Amino acid sequence: MKHFNEQISKAKTIAITGHIHPDGDCIGSCLALKQYILDNYSGKKVDVYLESISTEFRFLSHAQEIITESKDDESYDLFFVLDCGSEDRYEPFAAMVRCAKTLIGIDHHISNDGFGDFYKIDPQASATCEVLCQIFEEDKISKECAQCLYTGIVHDTGVFKHSNTTRKTMEYAGMLLEKGVSTTKIIDETFYQKTFVQNQLLGKALLKSQLYADGQIIVSNLSEQDFEELHASTSDSDGIIDQLRITKGVEAAIFLYPIENGYKVSMRSNEKVKVSEIAKTHGGGGHIRAAGCSMKGTLKDIQSTIISEITEQL
């Protein structure tokens, strides 16, 4: 990707952002890109703009420098948008992106049709961090950069167990291991380890779950009251959808929580359902087996709609 090198070399000021409610791949890719640029291109100002990240990711390089508020009056020479395919997915910083002189998009979501002056999208890649591995020169990846890349791949593959894990994924992971990444810290502390509040939220969600379509679909939700009772935030609900998905006999899982004027909908499937197609119908996106969207309406109506669409595929 010669444009990658050319555009970074030309730019004096560079900004990087990703999607709202940043997950491991979003955070890892943004921080990895910043580290790679600082390691290999001298004299560059590089800023990362993201919503607040979970505490378990703050050990990653430059995580403490993430800017959470938009600076709409600042114009960057080059802006990278990572791990998302539409403006509503990076809406808090959309005005800044529009003001940039050059825009580059890098992603792996099948729902991303491509945008920006230059873009690289690989739906066969397990994570945006894997796409960055394709772009970066291997001998120029530092240990700090590798930590970020490995974190993103671990999270979007579910520690290498999801169907998006390929031979290439494992080869890149092996290369990153040779850089000296802390695998135990990344896997245990950022993926498996949960706070007491997160476990309590999971318990509430499991108790509220219901089966549909002869046990092939599992659905659960958390209310504003559930979050308030536990003094929890929506980020504390990360991982609930994956726990629902592994229920025996289940083909698809749906998890919802309230947002302004509607609900955030997360979907996962095992083999039969292409949840990305359903998410895209409602303005969202994601992977074939892991996707989400935001929908307006009542909980009952939204659940009914999604269950019906999944049932149709089944």
N, C-alpha and C positions, 0 to 999 in steps of 0.2 A: 504494500500500500504506500506508493511513493508520495501520494498527497499528504499522508500522515506526517512524514518527515518534513516535507516542504512547508506545510502550513505552520507547524510548530517552529521551524527555523525562522520563518518570517515574522511570527508574532512576538510581541514584547509582553503583552498581558493575556493571560489564558484563564478561562473559568471552566469549571466542570460541574455538572449537576446530574441527578438521576430522578427516579420517580418518587412520588409522595409515599409516605410510610415506608422508608427505605429498609430493605431486608439485607441479608448477608451478601448477596451478589451485587446489589446496588452499591452498598457501602464499600465492599471490597474492590469493585471495579473503579469507582471514583478515586479512592485513596491510592490504588495501585498505579493508576494513570498519573496522578500527581507525583508520586514517588519516582516513577520512570522518567518523567520530564525533568524533574529536578536533578536526577542522577546523571542524565545524558545530554542536557541542553543547558548551557550556562546562561546566566543573566535573565532568566524568565521569572515573571511574577505569576504564580499559579494559585488560584483560590478554588475551594470546593464549597458549593452551596447545596445543602440538604436540610430537610426537616430534622429535628432532634433524633439522635440515634440511641439505641439501647446501650446501657452501660457495659455490657459484655464485649462490645466491639471497640471500646475506647483504648485498648492496648495497641491497636493497629497504628501504624505510622501516620502521623499528621491528623489523627482522629480528633485531637483536642483543638485543632485549628479550623474545624468545619464551621462555616458561617450559616446561621439558620434564618437570618432575616435578609430579604431582598434589598438590593441597592439599585433601585430603578434608574437612578441618574448616572450610573456607571456603565460605560461602554467598553467592552473587551475586544481585543483584536481577533481572538479565537474563542469559540465556545463549544465545548463537547457536551452532548446529551447522551447519557449512557443508560442502557437497560430499560428504555421506555420508547413507545412509538407514536405518541400523540401529545399535543400540547396540554390537554387536560391532566395528563399524568405527571407533568412537571409544572403545573399551574402556578405555584407560589413564586417561581422564578421565570415565568414565561416572558414577562416584559423585558427582562435583562437579556434573554436569549434572542428576542426580536431585535434588540439594539446592537447585537454583536456584528462585527464586520464579516466574519466567516463562521459557519456552523457545520459541525461534523457530528453525525449520529452513528453510534456503535451499539448493536443490540443482537439478541438471538431469538426474540419472540417471533413466532410464526405470523402473528397478527400485525407486525410492523411492515408496512408497505414501502418504507424508506422516505426520509425527508432530510433536508439540509443541503448545503453546497456539495458536500461529499458524505457518503455513508457506507458503512459495511454492516450487513445483516446476514447472519448465518443461522438459520433455524435448526440446522443439524448440530450446532454446538450446545453443550449442556448448560452453559452460563455465559453471560457477557464477559466474565473473567476468562473463559476459554477463548472467546473471540480475541481478547487482548493478547493472549498467549500466541495466537496466530500472527498478530501484528508486531509485537515486541521482538527484538533481537535477543535470542536466548542468553548470549554471553553478557548482555547489558542489563539483565534482570538481577537486582540486588536481593539480598535476603529479606529486607524490609518490604520490597515490592512483592516478592514471592509469597510472603505471609498473607498479604491482602488478596492476591490472586487465588491462593489455596482456600482461603476462607470463603470466597464467593462460589467456587466450584463445590466445596463441601456442602454449602447450604442449598444450592439449587439442584444438587443430585440427591439430597437426603442422605449424605455420607455414602455416595456411590451406589445407592440401591434403586433409584428411580430409573424408568425406562429410557431416560435421556442420556444415561451413562454409556459411552461408547469406548471402543479401543483407544481412540484419539484422546478422549477425556482422561483415561488412565495413563496414557503416555505423557500428557502434559502434567498430570499430578505427580508422576514419577520424577519428571524434570524439576518440579518445584521442591520435591522432597530433597533432591540433591543440593538445593540451595540452602538447606538447613532449617526449614520451617518447623515450628513447634506443633506437631500434629496432635498430640494429646491435649494441649492447651486449646487449640482451635476447635477440635471436635467435641471435647467434653465441656469446655467452659462457654462456647458460643452456640453449640447446637443442642446438646443433651441437657445441660444443667438448667434448672428452672428455680425461680424464687418461690418462696412459700405462697405469695400472692398469686403467682402464675399457676401453681398447682391447685389452689383453691378455685380459681376461675375455670380451670380445666374440669374440676369436679362438678361445678355448677353446670357446665356445658354438657357433660356426659349424662348427668341426671335429667336434663331437659331434652335429651336426644330422642328422636322417634324414627321408626322404620317405615318405609313405604315401598310399593312395587314388590311385594312378596319378599321384603328384606334386602332388596338390592340397592335401595337408596336410604341413606341415613341423613337426618337433618337436625340441626340444633341452632340455638341463637342465644345471645346474651343481651340483656336490656340495660338501659342507662342505670337503673336501680342496682343491677348486679355489679356494675363497675363501681358505683358510688359506695355500696356496702363494704367493698373490699379496698376502697381507696386505690383503685387500679386504673390504668389507662388502657386504651385500645391496643397499644403495643404489647401489653401483657397477655393478649390473647393469641399471640403468635404460636403456632404449633398445634393449636386445637384442631384445626381442619385435618392435619395429617394424622392425628390420633383417631379421629372419627373414621378416616379412610381405611385404617387397618382393622376395622371391625370385621369379624369373620362373616363371610357371605355377602359382604357389601361390594357393590361395583362402583358406586359414586357417592360422594359426601358433599354436603352443603352446610356452610356456616355463615350466619348473618349477625351483624350488630348495627345499631342505629347510628346514622350520620344525619346531617342537616337535610331535612325534606325527604328522608328515605332510609335506605339500608346499604351497607357495604356487604357484598356477596362474595364469598370465597368458595371455589369448587375444586374438587379433586376426583380423579377416576383411576381405575386400575387397568382395564384392558379394552372395554367396549365403547366407552363414551368419549367423544371429543369435546371436552368442556370449553376449549378455546372458541369453538364455533358458537356456542351459546353465549359466552361472554361478549364476543364481538357483536352479536345481534343487539346487545344492550349497551353498546358503547364502551365496552371494556376490552380485555385481551389477555394474552398470556401464552402458556404452553398448551399442547394438545391435551395433556392430562392434568394440568394445573393452571387455573385461570381465575379471573375475578372481574367484578364490575360494580358499579354503583347504580342503584335503581330507586326511583321515586314510587311512593305508594305505601300501603299498609303491609305489615309483616305477613299477614295471612295471604294477601293477594300476590306478593312477591314470591313467597314460598311455593304457592300453588303454580305459578307460572314456570318457575325453574324446575320443579318436580315434573310437570307435564312435558317440558322440553327434553329432559333427560329420559323420561319414560318412552318418549317417541323414538329416541335413538336406541334404547334397549330393545 
